[in-house]
Amino acid sequence: MDEARLRDLLLRVQGGGTQVEDAVAELRKLPFADLGFAVVDHHRALRQGVPEVILGEGKTEEQIVGIARELARTGQNVLVTRISDAKAVALVREMPAMRHNPMARTCTMESAPITPIDGPKVALVSAGTSDIPVAEECAETMHVLGLSFERVFDVGVAGIHRLLHKQPVLQAAGVVIVIAGMEGALASVVGGLIDAPVIAVPTSIGYGASLNGLAALLGMLTSCASGITVVNIDNGFGAAFAAARILRARKAKMGT
């Protein structure tokens, strides 16, 4: 249950359109549902503005379907990340309204309208084509969060003129998410060009000494461009949530 639905329920009780007993029955579903293998957090949308997200990695098909059904039962939007093609096929078979994005390794279902976060777009920047899966996970997450964004792909430092050509997009962005593997230098370059918040995502793309993304992670953490925020390796999902927190806080401050 999100804040809008809770307000609607309370107003219906206040106006006499819903009996107190019926409202109590609906609220009894809160704050969680114990499925035995998972305790689904129905209060998360009230606390954070976004329902619980399902990490598909490590879960069985049956567990993913069970959690997704429970979220959908209460009218919440569903986002599943890190889901394999085989598990996605099973999920879509059980819940046909699910939309599978194989590149992003996500499944989504929109049961309720997504409230947009007004303001400047997020610039979603990736260094190379090999980084696109992580970028697309970020894009799918931003869509569910109500963020508007523009993709700027394949603009790594090996051909830095490609990035400089996109400077107007970077300058207009409210937040810039930079996704890069190898040595992760793109985040420092972008951080030196703009004053908007920069969220850096190291990816596990690269040859041996890149150490499955550790080199990019360390490079971003030790960036000479001040104030860059760094999330975990391949964590496009986390970068999207960080951008949403920044833009929601900015919107709330401007509203006051």
N, C-alpha and C positions, 0 to 999 in steps of 0.2 A: 504494500500500500504506500502510495506517495502522498505528499502534502496536499495536493489538489483533491485527491479522492477522500482523504480524511476530512478536509474542510467541507466537501460536498455532503458527506455522511452526517456531520454535526449540524449543518444547516438544515438538512432534511428532518433531523430529530427536532431541532428548534422550531421548524415550521409545521411540525405535526405530520409530515408526509411519511415518516418512518417511526415505527414503534421503538421504544427504548430497548425492549427485549430483542428485536431484530438487530439493532445496532450493536448490542452486547454480543450477539452471536457472530456478527461480522468481525468485531474487534477481538474475539476470542482466538482468531487465527494468528493474531500478533502475540509476541514479537517474532516467533519462529515456528517452524514445523519440523518435528523430529521424524525423519524417514527411516531411522535405524542406521543406515550407512552414511547419512548426511543430516545436518541440522540446517535447514534453509532459513536464512536471515531475511524475514519480511520487513524488518525495521530499517534496513539499510537505505532504502529510498528516502525515508523520513530523515535519517541522520545525514546522508551524504548527497541526496538528490538523484541517486542512480541505484537501481536494483543490484542485487548480488550478481556477480559474473561467474560463469562456470569455467574452470580450467579443465579442458578435456584430457590433458596429458595425465596418464596414470589412473584414469577412471575407466571402468568398463562401459560398454554400450548401455547396459541396463541402468547403471548409476547416472549416466549423463541424461538419459531419457527421463528417469524418475525426477531428477532435480529440475530439468527444463519444464516438465509437466506441472510441477508444483508452482514454479514461478508463473507460468502461463495461467494456471488456475485462478490466481489472484489478480489477473489482468496486467501483470508486469511484462515489460519488454525483456527479451532473453538474448544474451550474448554468450556464446561458447568460444573460447580461444584454444589454440594448440590442439585442434581436433584432427585426427587422421582422416584420410578419404574414406576408409572402411567404416569408421565410427560415424562419420557424417552421413553416409548413405543410410545407415541404420536409423539415425536420428530423423532424417527427412522422411524415411518410410513411415515412422511412427507419428511424426508431426509434420505433415506436408506443407504447412505454412512456413517452415524453416527455409531460410535462404543460405546456401553453402557457397563460400568463396574459397576455392581450393588454393589459390595463390596465398591468401592471407591465413589459411588454415582456421577459418572461423565459420560459425553458423549463427545467424541472427533471426529473430522473429519480433516484429513490431506489433504488439497488442494494443498499445496506447500511443497517442500522439507524442512525438518527441518535441520537447520544448527547446527552441533554439536559444543559444547564448549569443545575444546580439553583440556587435562590435566588429573590429577588424578581423580578417581571416587569419588562420594559421597557415604559415608557409611550411609545407612538408617537403623537406629537401633530402634527397638521397645521393650518395656519391656515385654508385654504379648500379647497373642493371641487376647485378647479383644481390644487391641490398633490397630489392623491391619487395620480396616476401615480408620482411620486417616492416617496411613502410606501409604495405597494404594492411597488415594487422593494425597498425596505428590508424590508418584511414578508416577502417571498419569501426574501430572503437570510437573515433571522433564523431563519426556519423551517429552512433547510438547516443553519444553524449550531447548532441545538438551543436557541435562546433562546425563552422564553415571553414573550408580549407582549400588550398591550391597546391597541386603537386608540382614539384620542380625536381625532376629525376635525371640521373646520369650527368651530374655537374661536378664530379670529383676534381681534386687538385691536379691530376695528371693532365687536365686540359682546363686550366682555371678560367680561360676566357669564356667558357660556357656558363660558369657561375656569374661572372661579372655582367654578362648579357642579361641576367635575371635580377639585377640589383633593384629595379623598381618594385618587383614583387616582394623582395626581402624588406625593403624600406617601408612598405605599406603594411606589413604584417604586424599583428598584435603579439604573436609568439612565433618563433621559428624552431621547428624540430629538425635536427640534423642527424641523419642516419648514415653511418659509414663504417666500413671494415678496414682491412689492411692496417695502416698506422693511425687511422682516425683523424687525420689532419684537417679534414674539412670543417669540423666544428670550430677549431681555432680561427680559421680564415673567416668563417661567417661571423663569429663573435667579434672579430676586429673590424667588421664592416658596418654593424648596426648597433642600436642601443636597446632594442626590444629583448625580452627574455629569450635565451637560447637554451633549448633542452637537447642534450646530445645523447644519441643512442649508439653504442658500439655494437657492431655485428660480428658474428663468428666467421665472416668471409675473409680468406687470406691464406697464404702459403705457410709452411711450417712454423716459422718464428713468430707468426701472428698469434700462435697459441690459442686458437679457437676464440679469438676476440679479446684475449687478455691484453695484447699490445695496444689495441684500439682503446680499450677501457683505461689503461694507464696513461695513454697519450691524452685522452680527453680530461682525465682527472688532473693532469699536470699542465693543462693548457695555459699558455701565456696570455690569452684573452680572458680578462677578469670576469667572474660572476657566472660562468657557464654551469648549468645544472646537468649532472650526468646520472642516467639511470642504468640498470643492469644490462648485461649483454643480451642482444636480440629482444629487448623488452619494449617493442613498439606500443604495446598495451599500456605500460606504465607511463610512457611519455605522453600519450593522449590524456591520461588522467591528470598528469601534472599540468598540462596546458589548460585543461578544464578548470582546475582549481585556481589557477592564476587569473583566467578570464572571468570566472564567477566572482572572485573577490574584487576584481576591478569594477565589474558591473555593479556589485553591491555598494561599493564605495561611491561610485558616481550617482547611484540612486539616492544616497543620503545627502 
